[in-house]
Amino acid sequence: MSASESSSCGCSGDTKRAERDPAYRRALWIVVLLNLGFGLAEIVGGFLADSQALKADALDFIGDGSISLLGLIALGWTARARSQVALTQGIFLGALGIGVIAFALWRAMNAIAPEAELMGAIGIVALIVNVTAALVLSRFREGDANVTAIWLFSRNDAIANVAVIIAAALVGWTGAAWPDLVVAGVIALLFLHSAYEIIRNARREIQSTARPSS
């Protein structure tokens, strides 16, 4: 999508506006604070509830906050540098997804059902935080690879939180650990899918900026 097409859709994701728009910078700071702050709280909750899904979601929050901070810093950089940052984001997300899957498989061998009530309560709060972040970023959701990466992180987090809440209900109903482990795996697959999209877009933009101008 060209910059003019992006602007005509009512979004503000074209590269020049993303570089200079103070509203976009404010939105990124809000997302950084929401993700890092709640991620630290959720990792504690994940250990208290003994929930692998909450731990995976907390890692996602912390990773997203860190990556959003990189995106904020990168706004003043060249298009090629921003694309390289987005490529790093995608690689990080893919590694995180693989790590979560590996840990869930290891935990499945001696799984213990988590505390369903605490897991569900934290999942609901996480959903509220992620919906807030997604709404803050919604009008910036199209643009270069870096802008798109940050939007995808927030959108996928909200989807993952719905899955955590459903898993908590299933754990409470069945008394088994498998719903928690399944959701941890689903969150990891979301990591991998977003990583693929981000890496593909970033590589395309890097190749584009490397071509000599006519």
VOPAGU-2260 file (C-alpha; in pm, 1 decimal, decimal comma):
REM VOPAGU-2260
SITE   aa  ch    i         X         Y         Z
SITE  MET   A    0       0,0       0,0       0,0
SITE  SER   A    1     136,8     341,9     -92,5
SITE  ALA   A    2     152,8     635,3     145,3
SITE  SER   A    3    -138,5     804,5     -27,9
SITE  GLU   A    4    -349,1     489,2      -8,2
SITE  SER   A    5    -267,7     451,0     359,9
SITE  SER   A    6    -366,2     809,8     428,1
SITE  SER   A    7    -692,2     779,7     234,1
SITE  CYS   A    8    -806,7     487,9     452,5
SITE  GLY   A    9    -810,7     712,4     757,7
SITE  CYS   A   10    -503,1     545,2     907,2
SITE  SER   A   11    -182,8     731,1     982,3
SITE  GLY   A   12      67,1     462,3     903,5
SITE  ASP   A   13     259,3     612,5     614,5
SITE  THR   A   14     629,3     641,7     692,1
SITE  LYS   A   15     665,1    1021,4     691,4
SITE  ARG   A   16     374,4    1076,3     928,0
SITE  ALA   A   17     495,6     797,3    1156,2
SITE  GLU   A   18     834,1     972,4    1178,3
SITE  ARG   A   19     691,0    1314,3    1261,6
SITE  ASP   A   20     347,8    1264,5    1416,7
SITE  PRO   A   21     362,9    1339,8    1792,7
SITE  ALA   A   22      40,1    1142,0    1840,7
SITE  TYR   A   23     211,7     828,1    1715,3
SITE  ARG   A   24     503,2     881,4    1951,9
SITE  ARG   A   25     263,6     928,2    2244,1
SITE  ALA   A   26      79,1     610,1    2143,6
SITE  LEU   A   27     404,5     414,7    2143,4
SITE  TRP   A   28     500,5     541,8    2487,8
SITE  ILE   A   29     160,4     436,7    2623,5
SITE  VAL   A   30     203,7      88,9    2472,6
SITE  VAL   A   31     558,8      57,8    2608,6
SITE  LEU   A   32     447,6     143,3    2962,7
SITE  LEU   A   33     141,1     -82,8    2947,5
SITE  ASN   A   34     335,4    -381,5    2815,0
SITE  LEU   A   35     642,0    -358,8    3037,1
SITE  GLY   A   36     444,1    -273,9    3350,6
SITE  PHE   A   37     185,6    -546,4    3316,2
SITE  GLY   A   38     436,7    -799,5    3181,4
SITE  LEU   A   39     637,5    -779,3    3502,9
SITE  ALA   A   40     320,0    -818,4    3708,7
SITE  GLU   A   41     194,2   -1110,6    3499,5
SITE  ILE   A   42     517,2   -1308,1    3521,4
SITE  VAL   A   43     473,8   -1303,7    3902,1
SITE  GLY   A   44     110,6   -1406,7    3859,6
SITE  GLY   A   45     213,9   -1686,6    3624,7
SITE  PHE   A   46     440,3   -1837,5    3889,2
SITE  LEU   A   47     180,0   -1792,7    4162,7
SITE  ALA   A   48     -85,8   -1964,6    3948,1
SITE  ASP   A   49     169,8   -2214,1    3807,8
SITE  SER   A   50      34,0   -2137,2    3460,6
SITE  GLN   A   51     251,2   -2185,4    3151,7
SITE  ALA   A   52       4,9   -1985,2    2943,2
SITE  LEU   A   53      35,1   -1686,1    3177,5
SITE  LYS   A   54     413,3   -1711,9    3176,5
SITE  ALA   A   55     414,2   -1722,9    2795,7
SITE  ASP   A   56     179,6   -1426,9    2781,1
SITE  ALA   A   57     396,9   -1234,0    3028,2
SITE  LEU   A   58     703,9   -1296,2    2812,5
SITE  ASP   A   59     503,1   -1165,4    2519,5
SITE  PHE   A   60     413,2    -849,1    2712,3
SITE  ILE   A   61     774,9    -785,6    2810,8
SITE  GLY   A   62     900,2    -862,3    2461,2
SITE  ASP   A   63     639,4    -636,2    2305,5
SITE  GLY   A   64     722,7    -352,2    2541,0
SITE  SER   A   65    1092,1    -379,2    2460,5
SITE  ILE   A   66    1029,4    -403,3    2088,1
SITE  SER   A   67     785,6    -112,1    2093,0
SITE  LEU   A   68    1054,4      92,8    2266,6
SITE  LEU   A   69    1293,1       2,9    1984,1
SITE  GLY   A   70    1025,7     110,3    1737,0
SITE  LEU   A   71     992,4     442,5    1916,0
SITE  ILE   A   72    1365,8     502,8    1901,9
SITE  ALA   A   73    1379,8     395,2    1535,5
SITE  LEU   A   74    1120,2     647,1    1414,5
SITE  GLY   A   75    1389,4     907,6    1347,7
SITE  TRP   A   76    1611,3     666,3    1157,0
SITE  THR   A   77    1633,9     600,0     784,6
SITE  ALA   A   78    1383,5     368,8     612,4
SITE  ARG   A   79    1651,5      99,7     578,6
SITE  ALA   A   80    1743,6     120,4     947,3
SITE  ARG   A   81    1376,9      92,3    1048,3
SITE  SER   A   82    1339,7    -212,9     828,4
SITE  GLN   A   83    1644,2    -369,6     990,7
SITE  VAL   A   84    1490,3    -304,5    1334,1
SITE  ALA   A   85    1168,7    -472,0    1217,7
SITE  LEU   A   86    1373,5    -769,3    1094,3
SITE  THR   A   87    1528,0    -797,6    1440,6
SITE  GLN   A   88    1179,0    -782,2    1591,7
SITE  GLY   A   89    1063,8   -1069,2    1373,3
SITE  ILE   A   90    1363,9   -1286,7    1454,9
SITE  PHE   A   91    1317,5   -1220,9    1827,3
SITE  LEU   A   92     949,2   -1310,9    1811,0
SITE  GLY   A   93    1024,5   -1633,2    1624,0
SITE  ALA   A   94    1286,7   -1735,0    1881,1
SITE  LEU   A   95    1041,4   -1660,0    2161,1
SITE  GLY   A   96     777,2   -1879,3    1997,8
SITE  ILE   A   97    1015,0   -2173,1    1958,7
SITE  GLY   A   98    1126,1   -2136,0    2320,3
SITE  VAL   A   99     768,6   -2135,1    2451,9
SITE  ILE   A  100     681,9   -2449,5    2252,9
SITE  ALA   A  101     992,5   -2630,2    2380,2
SITE  PHE   A  102     918,7   -2538,9    2742,1
SITE  ALA   A  103     551,1   -2640,2    2710,5
SITE  LEU   A  104     655,0   -2981,5    2573,5
SITE  TRP   A  105     899,6   -3028,0    2861,0
SITE  ARG   A  106     637,8   -2924,3    3116,9
SITE  ALA   A  107     381,2   -3163,2    2964,7
SITE  MET   A  108     584,3   -3456,0    3097,9
SITE  ASN   A  109     511,1   -3355,3    3460,6
SITE  ALA   A  110     218,2   -3119,2    3422,9
SITE  ILE   A  111      26,0   -2988,0    3723,7
SITE  ALA   A  112    -306,0   -2809,6    3684,8
SITE  PRO   A  113    -269,1   -2433,9    3751,6
SITE  GLU   A  114    -487,9   -2225,3    3982,9
SITE  ALA   A  115    -782,5   -2170,0    3749,6
SITE  GLU   A  116    -938,5   -1874,4    3934,7
SITE  LEU   A  117    -615,6   -1673,7    3954,7
SITE  MET   A  118    -527,5   -1765,6    3598,1
SITE  GLY   A  119    -865,8   -1646,1    3471,4
SITE  ALA   A  120    -855,9   -1322,3    3670,9
SITE  ILE   A  121    -510,1   -1231,8    3542,0
SITE  GLY   A  122    -618,8   -1325,1    3189,9
SITE  ILE   A  123    -912,3   -1082,5    3209,4
SITE  VAL   A  124    -689,5    -797,4    3329,8
SITE  ALA   A  125    -436,8    -880,3    3055,7
SITE  LEU   A  126    -712,7    -866,6    2795,9
SITE  ILE   A  127    -818,5    -520,8    2917,7
SITE  VAL   A  128    -457,1    -400,0    2896,3
SITE  ASN   A  129    -409,1    -541,3    2546,9
SITE  VAL   A  130    -738,8    -409,0    2412,0
SITE  THR   A  131    -638,6     -66,8    2543,6
SITE  ALA   A  132    -301,9     -91,5    2366,7
SITE  ALA   A  133    -463,9    -214,3    2044,2
SITE  LEU   A  134    -713,7      74,2    2048,6
SITE  VAL   A  135    -433,4     323,7    2105,5
SITE  LEU   A  136    -248,7     184,8    1800,7
SITE  SER   A  137    -548,5     107,0    1579,5
SITE  ARG   A  138    -525,5     414,9    1358,7
SITE  PHE   A  139    -153,7     353,9    1304,1
SITE  ARG   A  140    -190,8     -11,5    1202,9
SITE  GLU   A  141     -77,0      28,0     841,2
SITE  GLY   A  142     255,2     159,7     722,2
SITE  ASP   A  143     612,2      32,8     697,1
SITE  ALA   A  144     729,2    -295,9     849,2
SITE  ASN   A  145     813,4    -137,4    1183,2
SITE  VAL   A  146     468,3      19,6    1224,9
SITE  THR   A  147     295,9    -303,0    1118,7
SITE  ALA   A  148     509,0    -508,2    1359,3
SITE  ILE   A  149     398,4    -309,8    1662,7
SITE  TRP   A  150      31,5    -330,3    1559,3
SITE  LEU   A  151      54,6    -707,7    1508,7
SITE  PHE   A  152     203,8    -756,4    1853,4
SITE  SER   A  153     -83,3    -574,4    2025,6
SITE  ARG   A  154    -353,0    -744,1    1817,7
SITE  ASN   A  155    -213,5   -1092,5    1877,9
SITE  ASP   A  156    -178,9   -1027,7    2249,2
SITE  ALA   A  157    -551,7    -957,2    2275,8
SITE  ILE   A  158    -630,2   -1281,3    2088,8
SITE  ALA   A  159    -396,1   -1475,6    2318,2
SITE  ASN   A  160    -563,0   -1333,7    2629,5
SITE  VAL   A  161    -902,6   -1458,9    2515,1
SITE  ALA   A  162    -742,7   -1803,2    2479,4
SITE  VAL   A  163    -595,8   -1778,1    2831,9
SITE  ILE   A  164    -939,6   -1699,6    2977,0
SITE  ILE   A  165   -1093,9   -1996,1    2792,8
SITE  ALA   A  166    -811,3   -2220,8    2914,9
SITE  ALA   A  167    -868,0   -2109,3    3274,7
SITE  ALA   A  168   -1234,8   -2202,8    3244,9
SITE  LEU   A  169   -1140,8   -2545,8    3103,9
SITE  VAL   A  170    -882,3   -2603,0    3377,8
SITE  GLY   A  171   -1144,7   -2522,0    3640,3
SITE  TRP   A  172   -1394,9   -2753,7    3472,0
SITE  THR   A  173   -1166,6   -3050,9    3404,2
SITE  GLY   A  174    -907,9   -3013,0    3681,5
SITE  ALA   A  175    -643,5   -3097,6    3419,1
SITE  ALA   A  176    -333,0   -2910,5    3303,5
SITE  TRP   A  177    -369,0   -2970,3    2929,6
SITE  PRO   A  178    -576,4   -2656,8    2848,7
SITE  ASP   A  179    -301,5   -2440,0    2998,9
SITE  LEU   A  180     -32,3   -2614,9    2794,4
SITE  VAL   A  181    -239,9   -2603,9    2476,2
SITE  VAL   A  182    -290,6   -2227,8    2509,1
SITE  ALA   A  183      81,2   -2177,7    2575,0
SITE  GLY   A  184     138,3   -2357,6    2245,0
SITE  VAL   A  185    -124,0   -2145,5    2067,2
SITE  ILE   A  186      44,5   -1826,6    2191,0
SITE  ALA   A  187     375,1   -1960,4    2058,8
SITE  LEU   A  188     218,0   -2027,9    1718,3
SITE  LEU   A  189      93,0   -1667,3    1712,5
SITE  PHE   A  190     450,7   -1560,0    1778,8
SITE  LEU   A  191     572,8   -1766,1    1484,9
SITE  HIS   A  192     301,9   -1644,8    1245,7
SITE  SER   A  193     366,9   -1278,7    1326,3
SITE  ALA   A  194     741,9   -1337,9    1305,4
SITE  TYR   A  195     700,3   -1473,2     952,7
SITE  GLU   A  196     492,6   -1172,7     842,4
SITE  ILE   A  197     728,9    -920,1     999,7
SITE  ILE   A  198    1043,9   -1081,7     858,3
SITE  ARG   A  199     888,5   -1106,5     511,0
SITE  ASN   A  200     783,3    -739,6     509,1
SITE  ALA   A  201    1115,1    -621,3     652,3
SITE  ARG   A  202    1321,4    -815,4     398,4
SITE  ARG   A  203    1111,1    -676,4     115,3
SITE  GLU   A  204    1167,9    -322,0     239,0
SITE  ILE   A  205    1540,8    -377,3     289,1
SITE  GLN   A  206    1567,9    -507,0     -67,1
SITE  SER   A  207    1366,8    -210,5    -191,0
SITE  THR   A  208    1590,1      46,1     -19,2
SITE  ALA   A  209    1899,7    -133,7    -148,4
SITE  ARG   A  210    1795,6     -85,1    -513,7
SITE  PRO   A  211    1956,5     215,8    -682,9
SITE  SER   A  212    1707,2     492,8    -755,0
SITE  SER   A  213    1627,8     550,3   -1119,7
